Amino acid sequence: MGLKSSIYKILRIWNDVDAVKKGKVGKRIGRRVTGRAAGKTIRKLFK
């Protein structure tokens, strides 16, 4: 695992913890699911 991916992983966890503290977990999960679905759709279009 490279340095960049390690940093991204740490920041993702950090932001999850921050969302729990602020009570915005639902929004964050929704955005993640939407982003993944959009990524899969775009991948299929340009394959």
C-alpha positions as CSV (number, residue, x, y, z in Angstrom):
1,M,0.0,0.0,0.0
2,G,1.4,3.4,-1.0
3,L,1.7,6.5,1.1
4,K,-1.1,8.2,-0.7
5,S,-3.6,5.4,-0.3
6,S,-2.7,5.1,3.4
7,I,-3.3,8.8,3.9
8,Y,-6.7,8.6,2.1
9,K,-7.7,5.6,4.3
10,I,-6.8,7.4,7.5
11,L,-8.7,10.5,6.4
12,R,-11.7,8.5,5.5
13,I,-11.8,7.0,9.0
14,W,-11.2,10.4,10.6
15,N,-14.1,11.9,8.6
16,D,-16.4,8.9,9.7
17,V,-15.6,9.7,13.3
18,D,-16.2,13.4,12.8
19,A,-19.6,12.6,11.2
20,V,-20.6,10.5,14.2
21,K,-19.7,13.3,16.5
22,K,-21.7,15.8,14.5
23,G,-24.6,13.4,14.0
24,K,-24.4,13.4,10.2
25,V,-23.7,9.7,9.6
26,G,-26.8,9.2,7.5
27,K,-25.8,11.9,5.0
28,R,-22.3,10.5,4.8
29,I,-23.4,7.0,4.2
30,G,-25.9,8.2,1.5
31,R,-23.2,10.1,-0.3
32,R,-20.9,7.1,-0.2
33,V,-23.5,4.8,-1.6
34,T,-24.5,7.3,-4.3
35,G,-20.8,7.9,-5.3
36,R,-20.1,4.2,-5.6
37,A,-23.2,3.6,-7.7
38,A,-22.3,6.5,-10.0
39,G,-18.8,5.2,-10.3
40,K,-20.0,1.7,-11.3
41,T,-22.4,3.2,-13.9
42,I,-19.7,5.4,-15.4
43,R,-17.3,2.5,-15.6
44,K,-19.9,0.4,-17.5
45,L,-20.6,3.3,-19.9
46,F,-16.9,3.8,-20.8
47,K,-15.8,0.1,-20.8
